[in-house]
Each structure stands twice: as C-alpha cells, then as structure tokens.
Amino acid sequence: MSHPLKRPDFGVIASWMKPGETVLDLGCGEGELLKLLAARGIRGWGVERDPGHVLAAIENGISVIQSDLDAGLAGFEDGAFDHVVLSLTLQTVRHTQQILAEMLRVGREVVVSFPNFAYWKNRMAVLNGHMPVSDDLPYQWYDTPNVRFFTMLDFESLCTDMDIVIRDRQVLDERGQLMLEEPNFLGSLAVYRLGRSNGGGATRLVAPAPFSDPAQVF
C-alpha cells in the first residue's frame, strides 16, 4: 500500500518529533511539512529561497524567512531548535559540509532526506546511457536544480568523516514502502536522523548496519 501522505518522507520525519518541540525546516517550499507538524502540536519555522514559495508558505500560515541556504544559518543561535530538517534539498546545496555543520549547531537533532542515486532504477537508467528520471529525481539533466548526486553509502561515509552520529535511518521505495532488505539497492528515498558526537547533547546510538552485499555497492 502506498504512503497516504503527499511526500512519503514526511510521515517518517513527523514520527521522530513530539508535540511541543520546535523545528526549523530548511528549503521549506510552500510549508507542507510545517503545516503537517503544526497540526500535531509541533512549532515550526521555515527558510526558503524562492519568493513564490515564500508567499505561498505565508498564505499557509507558516512563519518563513526568505534566504539562500548556501549563505549559511548565521542568523540563528546555537541550539535554537529541537530539530532542523532538510528534506529533499541536500542535493541542491553547494556547500554540503557547511550546511550539515550549521544544522547541527542550531538544532539538537537533524533530519535529512534525499533521493538515493544507487536505487536500482537509477542504475538501470545509467546503464542504458541516460541520466535517471523518477518520482524522487523528477528533473531532466538540463533543467535540474540538483548540483550533485550521491548514494546512501556516500552520505554515511561523509557522516563518518564529519563525526556525525546516525541515530536512525529509514529507506523507502517509490511507493513509500519501508525497505529493510538491500536498502541501498531497493530504496529510492533515504531519511536520516542525525546528532552530534562531541558531547553537545546528543546520545550516541548504534548506527544502521553497513551494507555488506556486493550487489548493494553502486
């Protein structure tokens, strides 16, 4: 059965938050996620670059700031939010390490979702000589806002390099179903729950098991 929400990662993200907590949604679009969270008693603010999306978010009752994420989060204090979210946006920012570090600075916890380039349909498209186009990668090569493509393995290696704790990982296929077996091969959309490992309030938990099947390696 497909996920009832407009965006399958929204359900995962909402499940990791509790009523009364605060969230900053980076690249919030028209505020769909923040509207969902508000209905569950979670207080949220958004950051969005596109003026049209900013206006739509305001019309949806969302408190939003117009800003480019590549400019950083200097306007926000350390630990200002319980959660900082970057959903289906990490592949569009130019300074990946900077934005992750800034998110962990201003939030107690970070949630990131992104399309998994190692998804089997994407691999098949490349093998057939074309850049992939799918529900989670909906753009053609010539009009995409994405500036980089990466896999779950790539992202987890970056977390290791940056000493970021992976608290949880949920991987979904294009229908929004949870993939427990061979997630790097069968998963189209990855959702990660991250924390700091430097004693800044994060609890170190066991990270998801590394991929061991050679078929999962892109």
N, C-alpha and C positions, 0 to 999 in steps of 0.2 A: 504494500500500500504506500502511495506517495505521501510526502510530508504535507500536512494541511496548511502550513504557513507559506506565504509568498516566497520567502527565502528559507531554505532548509537549515542554514546555519543559525538563523535567528532563534529557533527553538533550543538549540544547544547552548547558545550564549545566554539566553534568559534563564536556563536551568542552573547556571552557575552563579546566579545573583539572588539576593534576598531582599524582601521589602524593607524600605528604609535606607538601603545603601545608595551610594552615589556613583554615577558613571559619566565618563566623557567619551563621546562617540566621534572618532576622527574620520573625516570623509563621510559625514552622516547622510548625504544625499538629501532627500525630502523629509527625513526624520522618521521613516517607517519603524526602525528598530526602537528608537527612543519613545515613540508613541506606544509600541507594544509593552515596553518596560514600564512606562508611566502607569499603564492600566494594571500593572502588578505591584504598584506601590514603590517603584524604584525611581529616584530623582535623577534626571539626566540633562546634560548639556551637549551641544554638538559643535563641531568645527567643519566648515565646508567651503570650498573654493569657488564653486560655480554660483554666480549671482542668481540664476533662475531657481536652482535648488534651495538656496538660502531663503528666497521669498516663499517658496512652497513649504519649507520647514516652518517658517514663522506662521504661515496660514494654518499649519497643522498643530499650532500651539507649542512649538519647540523653541527653547532658548538656544540660539545658534550664533556663532561668531564666524564672519567671513574671513578666511585666512588660508594661505597655502601651506600645506604640511611640510614642504621642503624648507620653509623658513624656520621650522622648529616650534617648540612649545614654551618659549621663554616667558610668555605672559602668565604661565601657571606656576603656582608654588609647589614645592616638594610635598608629595603625599597628599595632594588636594582632593583626590578621589579614591573611592574603594576600587573602582575598575576603570581601565582605559581600554577602549575597543577600537580595533582597526579591521573592519570586515570587508573582504574582497577589495582591498585597497593597497596592500603592501607591495604588490607587483607594479603599482603605478608610481611609487615614490622613488626619487633618485638617490636619496641618502638613507639606505636601509638601516645600517647600524645606528646612525644618529637618531632616527625616529624610534627605534626599539629602545635605545637607552633613555630617551626623553620620556617615553611612555612609562618605563619602569621608575623613572624619577618622580613623576607626578601621580602615579597610581600605585596602590598597594598590590594590585594584581593587573595583569594584562591579558587580553583576549585577542587573538589574531586568527583570521580565516583567509584562505587563499585557494585558488584553483591549483590542483596538483598536476604539474606538467607530465608526470610519469604515468598518468591514467592510461589504461590500455588503448582507448580510442584515440588519444593524442599520439601515442606511439605509432599506431597504425597509420594515422594521417601523415606523420613524418616519413614513415617507411614507404608510403605511396607518393612521396615527393611534394607534399603540401604542408603548410602550417595548419595546425588544428583549429577548428571552429566548433564550439559546443555550447551547451547552456551556461557553463561556467567560464568559457572563453568565447564569448559571443561575437567578437570583432574579427574583421578581415585584417590581414597583415598590414594593409596600407592605411587603416583608419583606427587602429587600436590605441587606447590610452596607456597600455602596458609598456613599460620600459625594460622589463626583464621577465624571464620565465625560469621557474625553478621547481624542484620536486620536494617532497617531504624529507627525503634524505638530505638534500641541500640545506633545508631550513633547520633541521635538527643538528647538523654539523655547525651551522652558524651559532645556534644556541650554546653548543659546547664551547665554541671559541670565545663567546661573549660571557661565559659563566652564567647563563640563564637557566633557571630550573623549569623543566616541563612538568607541570602539576597534573595535567590531564591532556588527552588527545582523543578527539572523535573524528572519524573519517566517514564521509557519506558518498554514495554514488549519485548519479544524476537524478534519481527518483527520490533522493533524500533518505535512503535506507542506510543504516549503520553497517559499515564494513569491518568485520572483526578478523577475517582471514585475508591475507595478502593485501593489506590496505594500500600500499604504495602502487599496486598494480590495478586493483579494482576500485579504488577511491578516486572520485573526481574532485571532491571538495574537502579540505582539511581544516579542522578547527582546533586551536591550541589554547591552553590555559597556562600562563607563564607567571613566574615570580622571580624575585631576586635571590641570590645565594650568598650575599655578603653580610647577612645578619640584619638586613634592613626591614625585618618584619615578616619575611617570607619563611614558610616552613618547607624544608627540603623533603620532597616525597619521591617515591620511586618513579622514574620516568618510564614511558612506554618501552616495551622491549624492542631492541633494534631489529631491523629486518635481516633475516638470515637466509631466506630463499633467494638463490641467484636470479630467479625469474623476476624478482621484485626490483632488481637494480636496473635503472634506466641506462 
